[in-house]
Amino acid sequence: MKRTLMGFSVVFAVGAVQAADIVDTAKSAGSFNTLVTAVQAAGLVDTLKGPGPFTVFAPTDEAFAKIPKEKLDALLKDKAALTKVLTYHVVPGKVMAKDVKAGAIKTVEGSPLSVTLNDGKVGVDKATVVKADVAADNGVIHVIDSVVMPK
């Protein structure tokens, strides 16, 4: 809406503020730079900006730093292998922490991810969820402390 106020044109924004999608939520957090770079290299940005919903077990930059540099660099250059690894971190649907159950859950990659519950901590394969339920408008992010690899 545009109005004139004391000779100046003033534009008023009308409408609701929309929450960010998975990719923008990860970008704004500041601790997922390597993950965002990997998602871009794999060509998965549009998918993770799509309607979803998705549950993403998101490794932090510190988690990616546990991978030897040569191995990580090689992975970032191999689009097929990178896509396989990244889609192994994604589960269809929106699974909030309170709804997580121990057992195997099928990932977008196709292989099962092993979920464990120990003393209130959630594990996915050999990673631990360090922060749960980071909301996005097309799903949820659970922050993990290691990169998990498909079998």
Secondary structure by P-SEA (a helix, b strand, c coil): cccccccbbbbbbbbbbbbbcaaaaaaaacccaaaaaaaaaacccccccccccbbbbcccaaaaaaccaaaaaaaaacaaaaaaaaaaacccccccccccccccccccccbbbbbbbcccccccccccccccccccccbbbbbbccccccc
